[in-house]
Amino acid sequence: MWLFIALAATLAVMQMYRTQGSHMAFSESAYMQLSQMMPYALLTPLVFALVACYPLRRKNWIWVLALYLIAGVAFSAVHVGLRGMTPYGVWDKKAQVWRSAMWDSQARKIHVQWPVYKTMFTNQWYDDVVNTYVPILFIAYVASYYSKLKAREQLTSQLEIQLAKANLQVLKSQLQPHFLFNTMHSISGLMFTDVRAADRMMTRLSELLRMSLEEGTQQTTTLNRELEFANGYLEIEKMRLGDRLSVDLNISPETLDAEVPHLLLQPLIENAVQYGVSKLASKGEIKITSRREGSTLWLTISDNGSGFDEPDAPNRKPGLGIGASRERLRTLYGENQSLRFQVPEGGGTQITIRIPFRPTIHTDPDEE
């Protein structure tokens, strides 16, 4: 910034001389302005450090302002000292040339001219403090405030992310025991009627629990992986219901690698089995479909059960699985999602999920 100011001042001085009918070389004008501006550049970080170390507060404003005033005088003194060391430190009226206030060019030795320094400081301290030091102080305060504001926003964002992750983990932890208890209840119903089927259900349940543990604390997985878990649950229910349950999958191949919340389908399928298919005397059917429309992934779970009236009514209290699924979708995708219950014309219940289509990128382990 100070280099830019020095360049602007150089051009301004050259233009001033040109309007007066005289001429000044660019190099001479540039050296003259750099001798004035570069000491400011060296002192500016010190002013920023002063503001960072001693910020102005209500409790300390008196002594901090006094410190700033003393620092302003020191700022001017150091600036004059540094400028006086340059070949363009002071204008010699007798010789009509610029010269240093510290270096004797004729004798080629250091010769500090204290009277010249005193005159320079007396003539320049006010301009240095008012026109340069105070603006730098103000800019330092603005930069410090902006930096603290960005840090506070970043901290707030991190806390919100951590809170959202904790909330998602709580919701997921609610679904896992909910799924386990309901499945164990289904198994217990077969213990005294079909021990072999109950044993196969226990084996399949252990496989599902192992799959769930492999996901760990991850909140999302691929649709393909989620369908594997859902199929495992449906196999357990088929052992319990036998021929009364059939499953129809219509999955678009391009959606298999799409990112979906882990344990999204299972509680919704469980809802269709318990409140739809299991209450039918005839054969029940569950259909699961997926499709992509641009940047949107649509998932549909439908059954041919008896359905219910106004499934999305405000006064209808959702079950634990449905409520947790809705809350997880809201936390993960904000307003860019929906979970709707509908009663198709042919009867039954249809659940439609809308979430962003986000393909999962597979990495080759050999490339890592």
N, C-alpha and C positions, 0 to 999 in steps of 0.2 A: 504493500500500500504506500509506504513512504517512497519507494522508487517511482511509483506512478505519480505521486505528488511532486517529486523532484523533477520528473520529466515535464509535467504540466507547467511548473514554475519556470523551467528552462525556456520553454516555448513562449511563455508569457513575457519573460524578460527580453527575449529576442524580438518579439513583436513590438514591445515598448520602444526599444532602441530604433527599430525600423520606422516607426511612426514619427520619431524625433529626427529622422534624417541621418542617423548614424548606424553603425554596424557593430555587432558583437558576434564572435565566432561561437558556433554551437558548443564546441569543447570547453571554451572558457566559461560560458554560461552554465553548462552542465556541471563543471567542477565547482563552481561557486554555489550552486544549489545543493549539490551533494554534500558539500561541507556543512551546510545548514541542516539538511534533512537526515543524513545518516546517523548523527548522534541521537536524534529523536528515535530512530529505529532501534538503536541499542538500548535506549531507556524505556521504551514502551513495554517490553516484557516485565520489567521491574515494577511498573505501575500496575500491571495485571496481577502480579504476584502480591503486591501490597493490598489490593482489593480482596484477593482470595484469602489472605492471611488475617486481615483486619476488616471484615465487612462492617458496614454501618448498621447499628441496631438501635432500638429505642433506649436500651439501658446503657449504651456506651457511646452515644453520639457525640458527647462533648469532647472526650479525650481522643476519639477517633478523628473528629474534624481537626483537632489541634495537630494530631499526627499527620493528617493529610496536608495541612498547611506547611508544616516543617518539611515534609517530603517534597512539596512543590518548590520551596526555596532551594532545597538540595538538588532537585531536578534541574532547575535553571543553572545552578552553579556547575553541575557536572556537564551540562550541555555547553555552556560557555567554555569550560576547560577543554572539552573534546574538540570543539570547533576551533579554538585558538591554536590547537596543535597542527591544523591543516594549513597548506599553503594559502588558502583563501580565508584565513581566520579573521583578519582585520584589514581595513582599507587604510593605507598610508596616504594621507592627504598631500603631504609634501612631495613624495615621489610619485604619487598617482598610480600606485600599484597595490595589489593584494600581497600580503605577507603573513607569515606565522607569528603568533605572539610567544612562541616557545623556542623556535629554531632560528638561529642567525645564519641565513643562507650565505652571507659573505665570509664569515669566519668559520662556517661549517661546524658549528657546535651548538649545544643546548644553551639557550639564554632566555630564561623565564622573565618576561616583562610584566611584573605585578601591577604597575600602574595601568597598563593597557587592559589587563584582565579585570581590574577594578572598574574601569570605565565601561568595558563591555558588559559586565554583570549589572552595573547600575542602569545602563541604557536598555537592557534586554530582559531583566528578570520579570517585569510585569507582563510583557508579551508572552514570554515562555510559560508563565503560570496560567494566565487567563486564556490565552488563545491556543495553547497547545496542551499543557498539563491537565487542565480541567476537562476539555473534550475527551482526552484519552481516558481520564478517570471515569467519565460518564459512559464511554463505550465499554470500558472494562466492567462496569456495573451491569450494563445491558447484556454483555456476553456471559457474565457470571450468572445472572438471573435466567437467561435462556438455557445455559448448561444445566443448572439445577432443575429447571422445569423439565428438560428432556430426560434428565436422570430420574426425576420423580415419575414422569409418564412411563418410562421404561420399567421402573420398579412396580408401578401400578399394573402395567401390562403383564409382567411376570407373575405378580400375585394373582391376577385374574386367570392366567393360564393354569397356575398351580391349583387354584380353587376349582376351575373347571375340570381339571384332571382328577382332583379328589372327588368331586361330585360324580363324575363319570364312573370312577372306581367304586363308589358307594352304590350307584345304581346297578352296576354290573354285579357287585357282590350280592345284591338283593335278588338278581335273576338266577344266579347259580344255585343257592339253596332252594329257591322256589321251584326250579326245574327238578332238582334232586328229590325233594319231598314228594312232589306229584308223581314222579316216575317210580319212586319206591312204593307209593300207594298203589300204583298200577301193578307192580310186581307182587305186592302182598295179596292182591285179589286173586292171583293164580296159585298161590302157595299150596292151597288145599284142593285145588281142582286139576291143575296141570303142573306138576313139579318140574318136569323137563323144560316146559316153556318158560317157567319162572327162572330156571337156571340159565337158559339162553338169554333171557332178558337181563339178568344180573351181569352176565359176561359182556353183553353189548353195552350196558350202562358203564361198566368199568372202562371200556374203550372210549366212550364218550367223555368220561371224566378225565382220561389221559389226554384226549384231544384238547379239552378245555384247559388243562394245566399247561400244555405246550404253548398255548396262546399267552399264558402268564398275565401280565398287566396290560397287554396290548388292547386297545379299544377298537381297532379296526382289523379287518382281514379281507381276503378276496371272497367274491361271491362263490367261487368254486369251493373254497374251504368251508364257507358257511353252509353250502348245500350238502357237503359231506356230513357235517354235524347234524343238519336237519334230517337227512336221510337215515342217520343212525337212530335218531329219536323216533322216526316214523316206523322203522323196523321193529322197535320195541312195542309200539302201539299196534302194529299188525299182528304181533304175537298174541296180544291181549284180545284184539277184536276179530282176528281171523279174516274171513272173506268179507266181513262187513265194512272193511276199509280198503279203498284203492286210491292210488296216487297218480296224478298225471302231471308230468313236468314238461313245460314248454319254455326252455331257456335259450335265449339268443346267444350264440357262441361268442360274439364280440363283448358280451357282458360278463363272461366268466372271470376275467381278470380285474373287474371293477372293484373298487374299494367300498366295503360296506361295514357297518358296525358289527363287531363280534357279538353273537347271541341275539341277533336281530330277528331272524326267522323263527327260531325255536319257540319262544313264548307265544308268537302269533299263530303258529301251527298248532301248538298245544291248546290254545283258545278255540281253534276250529274243531279240534278233535273232541274236547270235553263238552263244549256247548253246542256243537253241531252234529258231528257224525255219530258220537256215542249214544245220542238220544234217539237215533233213528232205528226203527225196526227193520227197515230194508237196508240195502247196500248204500254206504256213504262214500263220497268221493271228495278228495281235496286236490285242487289244481294250484300249481305254483308256476307263475310266468315271470319272465323278465324281458325287458326291451330297452333299447336306447333311443332317445329322441334328442339329437344334438348333444348338448352338454348336460342332459338330464337322464337319470336312470329311473325307470319305473319297475316296481316289483308288485306283484299281485298275488294274494292268497285268497282262494275262494273255496267254499264248501256248499254242499246241497242240503244243509240242515234246515231246521225250521225257521232260522233267522230271528229277528226281533224288531220291534217298532222303534223308529227314531234312534238308531244306534249312536249318533253323534249329538244327542240332545245335551244341553248344558247341565241339566240336573242329573245326568247319568254318571255315576261314579265308576271309573274304569278299574279293572282288576290290577293287581300288583304288576303282573307282567306287561300289560298294555300301558299302564301309567309310567313304568320305568322306561319302556321303549320310547314312548313319546318324549319323555324328559331327556333321554340320551340324544335323540335326534335333534331336539331343540338346542341342546348344549353343543353338539358337534357342528351343526350346520346353520344355526340361527333361524332366520326366516326362510332360508332357501331349502325348505323341506316341508313335508306334510305326511300325515298318517290318517287316512279316512276310512270309516266304516260305511258300507253301502249295502242295501238290500236289492239284488238284481231282480229283473222282471220274473225270472223263472224260480225265484225263491232262494233261500240260503243266505249266506253272508259273504261279502267280498271286502277284503282289506287292501287298500291301495297305498303304496308308499312311494313318495317322490323325494329323491335326494340327488345331489350333484354327481355326475358321472366323472369319476377320477380313476383312470387306469393305474394299476399297480405296475411299477417298473421293476422288472427282474434283473438282478445283477449276477454276472458270472463270477463264481468264487475265484476262478483262476485269474480274473482281471483285478481283484481287490489287492 
